[in-house]
Amino acid sequence: MIKRNSHYLLLIFLIAWLSITVGCKQNEPPPPPLTVHSTAVKAHPPVQKQQSTVKATENLAPTSDFSNRKDPFKPFVAPQAQAARPIASAKAADLLPIQSYDLGKFKVAGIIVGLKENRALVIDPAGKGYVLKQGMLIGDNDGRISRITATTVEVVENYRDDNGRIRKRTVKLTLPQKK
């Protein structure tokens, strides 16, 4: 049985080898080369002399007279005279967002103690964070940061007392303790 199977395998191998070698020996002629037919058009002399209908001008330099043209940068609507604004609203318009909240509403999130200067990260009631350094303005009472230590941010703030006098007070914003 094994001998018969080996004869069959040998026969199959022989048939496969012959089909491969016979198929590879066929010589097919190469495809004919492509020929390019040139259809160049020969230039014929013009039948009639071409004449232009445009009149020749002696001055071919571009003109720069725009007096009769509209100014493209002029607004369509003429601006009206601005009314004088009160001083308080002008001051409120120039304020930064960090200067529009009460000083007690800020939360100190972190303090960075560096070699040159210290910086603090505070978060306003809206959730926006600000990086502060000494001398910056903060709060709605024109508070100025006087000192940043490892645990506090000291702000000198101007306020009006009951008698109408302007006073200065120091407010300390502290960093929350770790639990």
C-alpha positions as CSV (number, residue, x, y, z in Angstrom):
1,M,0.0,0.0,0.0
2,I,2.8,2.4,0.9
3,K,4.6,1.4,-2.3
4,R,1.5,2.1,-4.4
5,N,1.0,5.5,-2.7
6,S,4.6,6.5,-3.4
7,H,4.2,5.5,-7.1
8,Y,1.1,7.8,-7.3
9,L,3.0,10.6,-5.6
10,L,5.9,10.2,-8.0
11,L,3.5,10.2,-11.0
12,I,1.8,13.4,-9.8
13,F,5.1,15.1,-9.2
14,L,6.3,14.1,-12.7
15,I,3.1,15.4,-14.4
16,A,3.4,18.7,-12.5
17,W,7.0,19.1,-13.4
18,L,6.3,18.5,-17.1
19,S,3.4,20.9,-17.2
20,I,5.6,23.7,-15.7
21,T,8.6,23.2,-17.9
22,V,6.5,22.8,-21.1
23,G,4.5,25.9,-20.3
24,C,7.7,28.0,-19.7
25,K,9.4,27.1,-23.0
26,Q,6.8,28.6,-25.2
27,N,8.2,31.5,-27.2
28,E,5.7,34.2,-27.8
29,P,6.6,37.0,-30.1
30,P,6.9,40.4,-28.4
31,P,4.1,42.8,-28.9
32,P,4.6,45.1,-31.9
33,P,6.1,48.5,-31.0
34,L,3.8,51.4,-30.7
35,T,4.0,53.8,-33.6
36,V,3.2,57.4,-33.1
37,H,1.6,59.1,-36.1
38,S,2.6,62.7,-36.2
39,T,-0.1,65.0,-37.3
40,A,1.8,68.3,-37.2
41,V,-0.1,71.2,-38.7
42,K,2.0,73.3,-41.0
43,A,1.6,77.0,-40.6
44,H,-0.1,78.6,-43.6
45,P,0.5,82.2,-44.4
46,P,-2.4,84.5,-43.3
47,V,-4.9,85.2,-46.0
48,Q,-5.4,88.8,-44.9
49,K,-3.4,91.2,-42.8
50,Q,-4.7,91.5,-39.3
51,Q,-5.8,94.9,-38.2
52,S,-6.6,96.0,-34.7
53,T,-9.6,98.2,-33.8
54,V,-7.9,99.6,-30.8
55,K,-6.5,103.1,-31.3
56,A,-2.8,103.5,-30.4
57,T,-2.2,106.0,-27.6
58,E,1.0,107.9,-27.2
59,N,1.0,107.8,-23.3
60,L,1.1,104.2,-22.2
61,A,2.0,105.0,-18.5
62,P,-0.8,104.0,-16.0
63,T,-2.8,106.8,-14.6
64,S,-3.1,107.3,-10.9
65,D,-6.0,109.7,-10.7
66,F,-8.6,108.2,-8.4
67,S,-10.5,111.4,-7.7
68,N,-13.7,110.1,-9.2
69,R,-13.5,106.6,-7.5
70,K,-15.1,105.5,-4.2
71,D,-12.7,105.0,-1.2
72,P,-12.8,101.2,-0.4
73,F,-11.7,101.9,3.2
74,K,-14.4,104.4,4.1
75,P,-17.3,102.9,6.2
76,F,-20.7,102.6,4.7
77,V,-22.4,104.4,7.7
78,A,-21.0,107.6,8.9
79,P,-20.0,107.3,12.6
80,Q,-22.0,109.5,15.0
81,A,-20.3,111.7,17.6
82,Q,-19.7,109.7,20.8
83,A,-21.4,111.0,23.9
84,A,-19.2,111.6,26.9
85,R,-19.3,108.5,29.2
86,P,-19.4,108.7,32.9
87,I,-16.0,108.1,34.6
88,A,-17.3,105.0,36.5
89,S,-18.4,103.2,33.4
90,A,-15.1,104.0,31.6
91,K,-13.2,102.6,34.5
92,A,-15.3,99.4,34.6
93,A,-14.8,98.9,30.8
94,D,-11.0,99.0,31.2
95,L,-10.9,96.5,34.1
96,L,-9.6,92.9,33.7
97,P,-11.8,90.0,34.7
98,I,-9.7,89.4,37.8
99,Q,-10.6,92.9,39.0
100,S,-14.3,92.5,38.8
101,Y,-14.7,90.1,41.8
102,D,-14.6,90.7,45.5
103,L,-11.2,89.7,47.0
104,G,-12.8,87.3,49.5
105,K,-14.3,85.2,46.7
106,F,-10.9,84.1,45.3
107,K,-9.4,80.7,46.3
108,V,-5.7,80.0,46.3
109,A,-5.1,76.8,44.5
110,G,-1.3,76.7,44.6
111,I,1.9,78.7,45.3
112,I,5.2,78.3,43.5
113,V,8.2,79.5,45.5
114,G,11.0,80.2,43.1
115,L,14.5,81.6,43.2
116,K,13.7,84.9,41.5
117,E,10.0,85.5,42.4
118,N,7.1,83.6,43.9
119,R,3.9,83.0,41.9
120,A,0.4,82.0,43.0
121,L,-2.5,80.4,41.2
122,V,-5.9,81.7,42.2
123,I,-9.3,80.7,41.0
124,D,-12.2,83.2,40.6
125,P,-15.8,82.4,41.4
126,A,-16.4,81.6,37.7
127,G,-13.8,78.8,37.9
128,K,-11.1,80.5,35.8
129,G,-7.6,80.4,37.0
130,Y,-5.0,83.2,37.1
131,V,-1.3,83.1,37.8
132,L,-0.3,86.1,40.0
133,K,3.0,87.7,40.8
134,Q,3.9,90.6,43.1
135,G,2.6,94.0,41.9
136,M,-0.4,92.7,40.0
137,L,-3.9,94.1,40.5
138,I,-6.7,91.9,41.9
139,G,-10.1,92.5,43.3
140,D,-12.8,95.2,42.8
141,N,-11.2,97.6,45.3
142,D,-7.9,98.1,43.4
143,G,-6.0,95.6,45.5
144,R,-2.3,95.2,44.7
145,I,-0.4,92.1,45.5
146,S,2.3,93.1,48.0
147,R,3.9,89.8,48.9
148,I,3.6,86.1,48.1
149,T,4.9,83.7,50.7
150,A,4.9,79.8,50.8
151,T,1.4,79.7,52.3
152,T,-0.3,83.2,51.8
153,V,-0.9,85.9,49.2
154,E,-0.9,89.3,50.8
155,V,-3.0,92.0,49.0
156,V,-3.0,95.7,50.0
157,E,-6.5,97.0,49.2
158,N,-8.0,100.5,49.2
159,Y,-11.5,100.9,50.7
160,R,-13.7,103.8,51.8
161,D,-14.6,103.8,55.5
162,D,-17.8,105.1,57.0
163,N,-16.5,108.7,57.2
164,G,-15.8,108.7,53.5
165,R,-12.0,108.5,53.9
166,I,-9.9,106.2,51.8
167,R,-8.1,103.6,53.9
168,K,-5.7,100.8,53.2
169,R,-6.0,97.3,54.6
170,T,-4.0,94.1,54.1
171,V,-5.9,91.0,53.1
172,K,-4.3,87.6,53.3
173,L,-5.5,84.8,51.0
174,T,-4.2,81.5,52.4
175,L,-3.5,78.2,50.8
176,P,-5.7,75.4,52.1
177,Q,-3.9,72.9,54.3
178,K,-3.3,69.4,53.2
179,K,-5.5,66.7,54.9
